[in-house]
Amino acid sequence: MRIGCHVSVAKGYAAAVRDAHDLGADGLQYFTKNPRGFRGQKALNREDAERGRSLMEQWDVVSIGHAPYLINLASPDDELFRLSVEALTQDLVIGQARGSFGVVVHCGKPKTMGLEYGIRRMQDGIRQVLSRAVKDDIWLLLENTAGQGSEIGYTVEQLLAIAQPFSAQQVGFCLDTQHAFAAGIWDPNDPAGISALSQPSFRDRLYAVHFNDSKVPFGARKDRHQLIGRGTMGEAMLKAVLTDPRLADIPFFLETPVDRQPQYADEIQRCRQLLSSGTDPAP
Ligand SMILES: [Zn+2]
């Protein structure tokens, strides 16, 4: 079972891989560029990317990139849409150079234009990105949202509708546990967990999990992550996900709100404890 975490690439990619490994992670996620901007990213350092790749191989570590939050592939604003396509294209190039298996992007916000428009706009954007970026060995991973404001992609049906025209070799999903809980698609009282995991069309495209507890209650439609076992989802529910055999081969990445990066060592430790603590006896 792979458990990774989000790490800073401020000191370069190879340093980020080393940091992840030192934290006890066998996966890392990094921001492809400043998460709040489109511009100002340093030019891709190919040598550093190459060094990072060989460390990943040496330590058996995998990675994914995370696109900036400003990207909005469903935006009715033509300029923002164009910048989003451009930025995401670059992100795939960066991810490929670093040997990442995917780049995660949040589903878009169509503002007042509605779901149907948002789905079509996102498909148009994805089509443009895929036609520009070399994409043979990297997935574009659509992340489910918490359904804040006009965000689409908060239900499995919406994710499937967006991805439908594309091959599962190019477009997949990253499932964020907190977003699913906050969006109300993951009923804490359902012992089957996220029922969508039983749908082959969803599972066939699921390549990564963002593993987070929640600061807000079920169905609150807010994107607020919490440390593992300290939030409203709680340990029992999180343990059920960690030990779900349908997810056993899928890398998990923590994005929990640690004060400092070294604290991820404790978070990873907590996950490994939950994994190995066995099934609780019935009360
Ligand atoms: Zn996430």
Residues whose N, C-alpha, C, O or C-beta is under 5 A from the ligand:
A	BS01	ZN	D176 H210
